Amino acid sequence: MNHGISILFRAIPLTMAAFCFAYGAYIYAAGDDPSRLTAGPVVFFLGSICVALYCTAATIIRQIIGTYTEAARYIFPAIGYSVAAMTIVCGIFILTSHAPGSIVAGHVVCGLGLIAACVSTAATASTRFSLIPENSASSSFAVNSRGFSAGNVATLIAIASLAAATAWVWGIVILAKGTLPAHLVAGCVMFGIACVCTSLIALVASIARQARGSYTMHEKAKWTSLVLGMGGAAFVLGIVIFIVYRHHPVNFAGFVLLGLALICWSISSKVILLAKIWHADFPLANRMPIIPVLTALACLFLAAFLFEAAGLEGKYFVPARVLTGFGAICFTLYSIVSILESGTSKRN
């Protein structure tokens, strides 16, 4: 990877973050109806995930091009966790404001903060990314003394697992105690967010354990199955919501779940790539970035149809805007998997 390409791959997540922040603010400021007050904050804080992904990208790229410093080892994860914490705090503020649309927006923004925390954990795991090609090329399958300790790996996985468990419990509590249609929407979307967080456990575990050298051949199928399964679960739940509530205004949540499933499958490209290159040659590694490109296009095409549908039924206003933001997330994930491919390529 040359310096110019490294700048491009770092610019993509920042550009997508700027898009989400600007578009979300525009939606929010353009009117005071509940749909805008719901979609605006959600799209805006999707930018927080892009910032966390930038921290991951910068952490890996600097190691590849040889500009990684001891300060950067702490600065980038700190930025990611700070943005995640800010997002959760803002979500709680929205939730307690009792403004129109605050129930859905507040819960979902908190969930986006949990995703950002998981991504920041992936950035932390990536601080020793440079050891992965070395460990993969070793014939001994021995633990690398320069990698993470067993306790470090367990802590990283535990942080991502805690965020995922929080999202699962949060969704259950909303559905169990909620009495309004907005609670049904928020609960279902939180389940989709939990699927994304759970998928990120697979990414964190794969990076951390490969950097340590303790990743086993059995784990290839284990983590790949987890992330693909989470995408499938979100997709199926989205279809079920859309069909069961087809005559009810809340069925738009089904489209949001489909978008979250596409994000899970975008994450799978990184987990699959790491699994395929571990102690093996994978000639199709440079084809893996096509997966998040396809999911980004799927989000944008679906958003285009929903923009048209929103002209006839207002309930599609929110998913049309949110899916556009999901497209930005998937495109940002394209840059991450491209960086992973470059950093693990045998050509390096």
Salt bridges, closest charged atoms under 4 A:
ASP33 OD1 - ARG36 NE 3.79
GLU70 OE1 - ARG73 NE 3.54
GLU134 OE2 - ARG146 NH2 2.39
GLU219 OE1 - ARG209 NE 2.60
GLU313 OE1 - LYS315 NZ 3.71
GLU341 OE2 - ARG347 NH2 3.56
